Amino acid sequence: MSFLGHEWDGRIFSDGWNTGSGGTRTTVAPATGEVLATVGVATADDVAKATDSALRAQRDWAASPFGERAAILRRAGQLFVEHADEINEWLMRESGATAGFATFQVAAGAAEECWEAAALASAPYGEMLRTNQDRLSFSRQVPVGVVGVIAPFNAPVLLAVRALAPALALGNAVILKPDPRTSVCGGVAFARIFEEAGLPTGLLHVLPGDAAAGAAIVDHPRIPVIAFTGSTRAGRAIARAAADRLKRVHLELGGNSALIVTDDVDLDKAVSVGAFGSYNNAGQICMASSRHLVDARIADDYTRLMAEHAARLTVGDTMDPATMVGPIIDTHQRDAVHAIVTNSVAAGATLAEGGTYDGLFYRPTVLGNVPLTAPAYHQEIFGPVVPIVPFHSLDEAADLAAETEYGLSLAILTRDVTKALRLADRIPSGAVHINDQTVNDEPNTPFGGVGDSGNGSRHGGTRANLEAFTETQWVTVRGELPDYPF
């Protein structure tokens, strides 16, 4: 049998492989409709049992030498490399990722995240504090206990491991709920990798399930930290529910990121950069370049070249190496994308290319002269669409880019880097990329958005991960008992 296997009888990685009490469901390839696997459906009862197990295992894990935790994370990273081909295939079949996007998530994503987390295990985790009394005073970061990780379908490996790996490295146990549409590549893969890496039983629980399972994780009183990646609507609901429990939530939500193109760029290169930012993974990326704000002096040429570029892109089953744009995840999302396109054209946008679909394959689409009232301007599209809006001054570009509830990523293409830096100062955003597109991520850098895109940088880098997955504890030490006036 292969490393992941091909069928699961409702098994959940919790003190061994146990059967989920919610029955089973199938995962389906969006490109072909093929049934790929059968997985268990977790319920609130499964969440409760998994949490009890996690709490028992976490005490010894937190007390273990950091070198032991680091060694397991290093081994997990190596296993992601060794089994990359198989995990990549599952990503391509189950989530519709292209070969390049699958490789980015596994060999260049999950493995590096695990190795970065291994280094986190030995990082400084406190500071000496001054005190006016005769004692030693310091603060230290201690594990929170159990971390709930709720991951989405669109980048199921990368968007889970960036919370899962540092949480484990810092001495926590993890309850992972993958999206049910990607339960194998985003769930079973982690169970197998960390089982093989030697992670002690009970520390990682993979609970495939629907919204009810996620709600149970958020509601459980012994899961104090929730790391959620998904829609802004769902993030708000999680934040409200977590507030009743006084829980910490790390929310990485939607985006409507601007790509600003000035008139001094190499136009052909700018179109290529912009196309990648909008069409990678069929546009199903929170950081996608969702609004192309282009200097009016080059906007018509940019639109024409982008349309020609889009028309050349091969759309199809990602198991075909020639495919550059794969399927939309399901009919609900496809229809949502198509509604934005058709309603934007009705509002006055020019359909320069695309706007059609065959099954779940949506043609890369270009909308020119998009009015500010069109949904393609003010809504997150989450599909392979380039909306182009001309601007007539840098002041107008800054106002347009900032005119959104979101604030996840910003990109500025120009030969004048100092101009770009001044422009970026005026636009709220969790990330800024000058002379690159908006989709960028590295395991050693803090990542997160502002506004409706989330509650700041909660993943990546030593400081952000320590703040995310530990509690600050104040400790004092005296050499002798003090004398008190009682």
C-alpha positions in Angstrom: 0.0 0.0 0.0 1.2 3.5 -0.7 2.1 5.9 2.1 -1.3 7.5 2.3 -3.4 4.6 1.1 -6.5 5.0 -1.0 -9.5 4.4 1.3 -10.2 5.2 4.9 -13.1 3.6 6.8 -14.0 6.7 8.8 -10.6 6.6 10.6 -9.4 9.4 12.7 -5.9 9.9 14.1 -6.7 10.0 17.8 -5.0 7.4 20.1 -4.6 5.3 17.0 -7.0 5.1 14.1 -10.6 5.3 15.5 -13.9 5.6 13.7 -15.6 9.0 13.5 -19.1 8.9 15.0 -20.6 11.0 12.2 -20.4 8.3 9.5 -18.4 8.7 6.3 -18.3 10.8 3.2 -16.4 10.7 0.0 -13.9 13.1 -1.4 -14.3 13.9 -5.1 -11.8 15.1 -7.8 -13.2 18.5 -9.0 -11.6 17.9 -12.4 -13.2 14.6 -13.2 -15.9 13.9 -10.6 -14.0 10.7 -9.6 -14.6 9.5 -6.1 -11.1 9.4 -4.5 -11.5 8.2 -1.0 -13.9 7.6 1.9 -13.2 9.5 5.1 -14.8 9.7 8.5 -17.0 12.6 9.6 -16.1 13.9 13.0 -18.8 15.1 15.5 -18.7 17.1 18.7 -18.3 13.9 20.6 -15.2 13.1 18.6 -13.8 16.6 19.4 -14.4 16.0 23.1 -12.7 12.6 23.1 -9.8 13.9 21.0 -9.3 16.9 23.4 -9.2 14.6 26.4 -6.6 12.5 24.8 -4.6 15.6 23.7 -4.6 17.0 27.2 -3.2 13.8 28.6 -0.4 13.6 26.0 0.5 17.3 26.0 1.8 17.4 29.6 4.7 15.0 28.9 5.3 16.6 25.5 5.7 20.1 27.0 8.0 18.7 29.6 10.2 16.8 27.0 13.6 18.3 26.0 13.3 20.7 23.2 15.8 18.6 21.2 13.3 15.8 21.1 10.6 18.0 19.7 12.9 19.5 17.2 14.1 16.1 16.0 10.5 15.0 15.3 9.8 18.2 13.4 13.0 17.8 11.4 12.0 14.2 10.6 8.5 15.3 9.5 10.1 17.9 7.1 12.2 15.2 5.6 9.2 12.9 5.2 7.4 15.6 3.3 10.3 15.7 0.9 10.5 11.9 0.6 6.7 11.5 0.0 6.3 14.7 -2.0 5.3 13.0 -5.2 2.4 11.1 -3.6 1.2 14.1 -1.6 1.5 16.3 -4.7 -0.7 13.9 -6.6 -3.4 14.0 -3.9 -3.3 17.8 -3.9 -3.6 17.8 -7.7 -6.5 15.3 -7.7 -8.3 16.3 -4.6 -7.9 20.1 -4.5 -7.4 20.8 -8.2 -3.9 22.3 -7.7 -1.5 22.4 -10.6 1.8 20.6 -10.2 3.6 23.8 -9.5 1.2 24.9 -6.8 1.3 21.4 -5.2 5.1 21.4 -5.1 5.1 24.9 -3.6 2.8 23.6 -0.7 4.8 20.4 0.0 8.5 20.5 -0.8 8.8 24.3 -0.6 6.1 24.8 2.0 5.4 22.0 4.5 9.0 20.7 4.7 10.4 24.2 5.3 7.6 25.0 7.8 8.6 21.9 9.8 12.3 22.8 9.7 11.6 26.3 10.7 9.4 25.0 13.5 12.3 22.7 14.6 14.5 25.7 15.1 11.7 27.4 17.0 11.8 24.7 19.6 15.2 25.9 20.8 14.6 29.7 20.3 14.9 32.0 23.3 11.5 32.1 25.0 11.7 34.7 27.8 13.5 37.7 29.2 14.9 38.9 32.4 12.9 41.6 34.1 14.2 44.3 36.5 12.7 44.2 40.0 12.9 46.5 43.0 12.8 43.5 45.4 15.4 41.0 46.4 14.5 38.3 44.0 15.0 37.0 40.4 12.2 38.2 38.0 11.7 36.9 34.5 9.0 36.1 32.0 8.7 33.0 29.9 6.5 31.6 27.2 4.7 28.4 28.1 2.5 26.2 25.8 -1.2 27.0 25.7 -2.0 23.3 25.9 -4.2 22.4 22.9 -4.5 24.4 19.7 -7.4 24.1 17.3 -6.4 24.4 13.7 -9.2 24.8 11.1 -7.9 24.8 7.6 -9.4 25.5 4.1 -9.5 23.6 0.8 -7.6 26.0 -1.4 -4.1 25.4 0.0 -4.8 22.6 2.4 -1.3 21.6 3.2 0.4 24.9 3.5 -2.5 26.6 5.4 -2.6 23.9 8.0 1.1 23.2 8.6 2.0 26.9 9.3 0.0 26.6 12.5 0.3 22.9 13.2 4.1 22.7 13.1 5.0 25.7 15.4 2.2 24.7 17.8 3.7 21.2 18.2 7.3 22.5 18.4 6.4 24.8 21.3 5.0 21.9 23.3 1.3 22.0 22.4 -1.1 19.3 21.1 -3.1 20.0 18.0 -6.7 19.3 16.9 -6.8 19.7 13.1 -10.0 20.0 11.2 -9.4 19.9 7.4 -12.0 21.0 4.9 -14.0 17.9 4.1 -13.4 18.4 0.4 -9.6 18.0 1.0 -9.6 15.5 3.9 -6.8 13.4 2.5 -4.2 15.9 1.3 -5.1 18.3 4.1 -5.7 15.8 6.8 -4.6 12.2 6.4 -1.3 13.3 5.0 -0.5 15.0 8.3 -1.6 12.0 10.3 0.7 9.7 8.4 3.7 12.1 8.2 3.7 12.8 12.0 3.0 9.1 12.9 6.0 8.1 10.8 8.1 10.9 12.2 7.6 9.5 15.7 5.2 12.0 17.2 3.8 10.5 20.5 0.3 9.2 20.3 -2.4 11.7 21.2 -0.7 14.9 20.2 -2.1 15.3 16.7 -5.8 14.6 16.1 -7.1 14.9 12.5 -10.9 15.3 12.6 -12.4 15.7 9.1 -15.8 17.2 9.4 -18.2 20.0 8.5 -19.0 23.2 10.2 -20.5 21.5 13.2 -17.1 19.9 14.0 -15.4 23.3 13.6 -18.0 24.8 16.0 -17.3 22.1 18.5 -13.6 22.9 18.4 -14.2 26.6 18.9 -16.7 25.9 21.7 -14.6 23.4 23.7 -13.4 25.0 26.9 -10.1 23.2 27.0 -9.0 24.4 23.5 -7.8 28.0 24.4 -6.3 29.0 21.0 -7.9 28.7 17.5 -6.0 29.2 14.3 -8.5 29.6 11.4 -8.0 30.3 7.8 -11.1 30.8 5.6 -13.7 33.3 4.7 -14.3 36.6 6.5 -17.9 35.6 7.2 -16.9 32.3 8.9 -14.0 34.2 10.7 -16.5 36.6 12.2 -18.7 33.8 13.5 -15.7 32.1 15.0 -14.5 35.3 16.7 -18.0 35.9 18.2 -18.2 32.3 19.5 -14.6 32.4 20.8 -15.3 35.7 22.6 -17.8 33.9 24.9 -15.0 31.6 26.0 -12.4 34.4 26.2 -10.3 32.5 23.7 -7.5 33.8 21.5 -8.3 33.5 17.8 -5.8 33.8 14.9 -7.8 34.7 11.9 -6.4 34.7 8.3 -9.4 35.7 6.2 -10.4 37.0 2.8 -8.8 39.6 0.6 -9.4 42.0 -2.2 -5.7 42.8 -2.8 -4.6 45.5 -5.2 -1.9 45.3 -7.8 -0.9 48.8 -8.8 0.8 49.1 -12.2 2.5 52.5 -13.0 3.3 53.7 -16.5 7.0 53.2 -16.3 7.0 49.3 -16.2 8.0 46.8 -18.8 4.4 46.1 -19.9 5.0 42.5 -21.0 6.6 41.5 -17.7 4.0 43.4 -15.8 1.2 41.4 -17.5 3.0 38.1 -16.7 3.3 39.1 -13.1 -0.3 40.2 -12.9 -1.6 37.1 -14.6 0.3 34.8 -12.1 -1.1 36.8 -9.2 -4.7 36.3 -10.4 -4.8 33.0 -12.2 -2.5 30.8 -9.9 -4.6 28.0 -8.4 -7.6 29.3 -10.5 -7.6 32.4 -8.4 -8.6 30.5 -5.3 -6.0 32.2 -3.1 -6.8 34.7 -0.4 -3.8 36.8 -1.5 -4.7 36.8 -5.2 -4.2 40.0 -7.1 -7.9 40.8 -7.1 -7.9 44.4 -8.5 -5.4 45.6 -11.1 -5.1 49.3 -10.7 -3.4 50.5 -13.9 -2.2 53.9 -14.9 -4.7 55.2 -17.5 -2.0 55.9 -20.0 -1.2 52.2 -20.3 -4.5 50.7 -19.2 -5.8 49.9 -22.7 -2.6 48.2 -23.7 -2.4 46.3 -20.4 -5.9 45.1 -20.9 -5.2 43.9 -24.5 -2.0 42.1 -23.5 -3.6 40.5 -20.5 -6.5 39.2 -22.7 -4.0 37.8 -25.1 -2.1 36.2 -22.3 -5.2 34.7 -20.7 -6.3 33.2 -24.0 -3.1 31.3 -24.3 -3.4 29.7 -20.8 -4.2 26.0 -20.9 -7.2 25.1 -18.7 -7.9 21.5 -17.7 -7.3 18.6 -15.4 -4.1 19.3 -13.4 -2.9 15.8 -13.8 -2.0 16.9 -17.4 1.5 18.5 -17.1 0.5 21.1 -19.7 -2.4 22.5 -17.6 -1.7 26.0 -16.1 -5.2 26.7 -14.7 -7.2 23.9 -13.0 -10.8 23.6 -11.9 -12.8 25.6 -9.4 -13.4 23.5 -6.3 -17.2 22.9 -6.7 -20.3 24.3 -8.5 -21.2 26.6 -5.7 -17.9 28.5 -6.0 -18.0 28.4 -9.8 -21.4 29.9 -9.8 -20.3 32.6 -7.3 -17.4 33.6 -9.6 -19.6 33.6 -12.7 -22.2 35.8 -11.0 -19.5 38.4 -10.1 -18.3 38.4 -13.8 -21.8 38.7 -15.4 -23.0 41.3 -12.9 -19.8 43.3 -13.4 -20.3 43.3 -17.2 -23.9 44.4 -16.6 -22.6 47.2 -14.4 -20.4 48.5 -17.3 -17.2 46.4 -17.3 -15.8 45.3 -20.7 -15.4 41.5 -21.1 -12.0 41.4 -22.8 -11.5 37.6 -22.4 -13.1 34.6 -20.8 -16.3 34.7 -18.9 -17.3 31.2 -19.8 -16.9 27.7 -18.2 -17.1 24.0 -19.0 -18.0 22.1 -15.9 -15.8 23.3 -13.1 -13.2 24.7 -15.6 -13.6 28.5 -15.7 -11.7 30.3 -18.5 -9.2 32.9 -17.3 -11.1 36.1 -17.5 -10.2 39.8 -18.1 -12.5 42.6 -17.3 -11.5 46.1 -18.6 -12.6 49.5 -17.3 -14.3 48.0 -14.3 -16.7 50.6 -12.7 -16.2 51.2 -8.9 -19.8 50.0 -8.5 -19.2 46.6 -10.0 -18.9 43.5 -7.8 -15.5 42.6 -9.4 -14.1 45.8 -7.8 -15.4 45.6 -4.3 -15.9 41.8 -3.7 -13.5 39.0 -3.2 -13.8 36.9 -6.4 -11.8 33.8 -5.5 -11.7 32.7 -9.1 -9.5 33.3 -12.3 -10.5 36.9 -13.0 -8.5 40.0 -13.7 -10.5 43.2 -13.0 -8.7 46.3 -14.5 -9.4 49.8 -13.1 -7.6 52.8 -14.6 -6.2 55.6 -12.4 -5.0 59.0 -13.3 -2.7 59.9 -10.5 -0.8 58.2 -7.7 -3.2 59.9 -5.2 -6.1 58.3 -6.9 -4.3 54.9 -7.0 -3.7 55.1 -3.2 -7.3 56.0 -2.6 -8.5 53.2 -4.8 -6.2 50.6 -3.2 -7.2 51.6 0.3 -10.9 51.7 -0.6 -11.7 48.2 0.7 -12.6 46.6 3.9 -9.8 44.1 3.4 -6.1 44.5 4.0 -4.2 41.4 3.2 -1.6 42.0 0.5 -0.5 44.9 -1.7 1.7 44.9 -4.8 3.2 47.8 -6.7 5.0 47.5 -10.0 7.2 50.4 -10.9 10.8 51.4 -11.7 10.8 54.0 -8.9 11.1 52.0 -5.7 11.1 55.0 -3.4 7.8 56.1 -5.0 6.4 52.7 -4.3 7.5 52.8 -0.6 5.8 56.2 -0.2 2.7 54.9 -1.9 2.6 51.8 0.4 2.7 54.0 3.5 -0.8 55.2 2.5 -2.5 51.8 2.0 -3.3 49.6 5.0 -2.1 46.1 4.3 -0.5 43.1 6.1 2.1 42.7 3.4 3.6 44.9 0.6 5.4 43.5 -2.4 7.2 46.0 -4.6 7.9 44.7 -8.1 6.1 41.4 -7.5 2.6 40.1 -7.4 0.5 39.8 -4.2 0.8 36.0 -3.6 3.9 35.6 -1.5 4.6 33.5 1.6 7.6 32.2 3.5 7.8 30.2 6.7 10.2 32.6 8.5 8.2 35.7 7.9 5.1 37.0 9.8 1.9 36.8 7.8 -1.6 38.1 8.3 -3.9 40.9 7.3 -5.8 43.8 8.7 -9.4 44.9 8.5 -11.7 42.2 7.2 -8.6 40.2 6.2 -7.9 39.1 9.8 -6.4 40.3 13.1 -2.8 40.8 12.2 0.3 38.7 11.7 -0.4 35.4 13.5 1.8 33.0 11.6 5.5 32.8 10.6 8.7 33.9 12.2 9.8 33.4 15.8 8.1 36.3 17.4 4.7 35.8 15.8 4.6 32.1 16.5 5.6 32.5 20.1 2.9 35.1 20.6 0.4 32.9 18.8 0.9 29.5 20.5 2.2 30.3 24.0 1.1 32.2 27.1 3.4 34.7 28.8 4.1 33.7 32.4 5.8 35.9 35.0 8.1 34.1 37.4 9.9 35.3 40.5 12.4 33.4 42.6 13.7 34.3 46.1 16.6 32.7 47.9 14.8 32.9 51.3 11.3 33.4 52.6 10.5 37.1 53.1 9.3 38.8 56.2 5.8 40.2 56.0 4.1 42.4 58.7 1.4 39.9 59.5 
